[in-house]
Amino acid sequence: MQNKNSVSVFVTRIVAALLVTVTILTTALIIPAMAASKKKTKDKTTTEVVTETETETTTQKSVKNHAFNIQYDDGDQRLYNKNGRGLLSIGFDYDKDQNVWYSAKYPWQREFGYRPLYDAAAPMVGLFYNTFMVKFDYEWESWCLQFWKGQYGYTSGAEMGIYVKPFFDMSSAYRCASDNDCLPMSMKVYRGGKPFFERSEAHHWWLTGFKFPCFTLIKDLKCLMTITFKTPEMRDLFLNGIEAQGWVLDKNVFYDGNTVSFIW
């Protein structure tokens, strides 16, 4: 049953790649329309709030609604689906300012968890990346934090993922972290030593960023990834795991309180 499910997930990943292409073409038509509309209006809307004692002026960000539950935020230039499932429910939203596609918090991919088959089969669908995991047991659960960077078809990018399972489960399969197990994460990605893109801190289980179209050698990508853990105990478990894989404290891995940053 597990193998059957893994194969089905592998097939859905191929379908998702096709859907991403469709979405890119669709939003390529939507974004220019938004830009044209934006020229006709002010970037920010100023609203006068009058009370009995004072008058104050506040600035509000303009969020425009479009078909298929698509919203566009003029403030940070994000194109996203308000239901949290990504544009056209493919699992990804779009940062127009950075030209970066990134995973939504409640995509269909969250239902399938993680299995080693995904990484093993990745080259078959044009995904070439470096990856590593840090595993530890915490509060009766086995945790797997996985990190990726590389070339994903026509995109270059990076990922941070959180997966859990009961500590007594000896299988290689993990489920995606629940909302209660999500952690604040952020990343800055550099390409050839220059800033490429960044993802600001978000309480997430799968923080990603992919630039399209772009081709990059894996060795030219460097990431500064940051995670804030629940407790000092959890932080130390992660530090022990990453140091065991060659990272050196105060050289390429650092911590401040429960927040850990590492360079990769």
Stockholm file with secondary structure:
# STOCKHOLM 1.0

chainA/1-264         MQNKNSVSVFVTRIVAALLVTVTILTTALIIPAMAASKKKTKDKTTTEVVTETETETTTQKSVKNHAFNIQYDDGDQRLYNKNGRGLLSIGFDYDKDQNVWYSAKYPWQREFGYRPLYDAAAPMVGLFYNTFMVKFDYEWESWCLQFWKGQYGYTSGAEMGIYVKPFFDMSSAYRCASDNDCLPMSMKVYRGGKPFFERSEAHHWWLTGFKFPCFTLIKDLKCLMTITFKTPEMRDLFLNGIEAQGWVLDKNVFYDGNTVSFIW
#=GR chainA/1-264 SS CHHHHHHHHHHHHHHHHHHHHHHHHHHHHHHHHHHHHHHTSCSSEEEEEECSSCEEEEEECCEEECGGGEEEETTTTEEEETTSSCGGGSSEEEETTTTEEEECSSCGGGGTCBCHHHHHHGGGGTEEEEEEEEEEEETTEEEEEEEEEEEETTEEEEEEEEEEEETTCCSSCBEECCGGGCEEEEEEEEETTEEEEEEEEEEESEEEEEESSCCCCGGGEEEEEEEECSSHHHHHHHHHHHHTTTCCBTTTEEEETTEEEEEC
#=GC SS_cons         CHHHHHHHHHHHHHHHHHHHHHHHHHHHHHHHHHHHHHHTSCSSEEEEEECSSCEEEEEECCEEECGGGEEEETTTTEEEETTSSCGGGSSEEEETTTTEEEECSSCGGGGTCBCHHHHHHGGGGTEEEEEEEEEEEETTEEEEEEEEEEEETTEEEEEEEEEEEETTCCSSCBEECCGGGCEEEEEEEEETTEEEEEEEEEEESEEEEEESSCCCCGGGEEEEEEEECSSHHHHHHHHHHHHTTTCCBTTTEEEETTEEEEEC
//
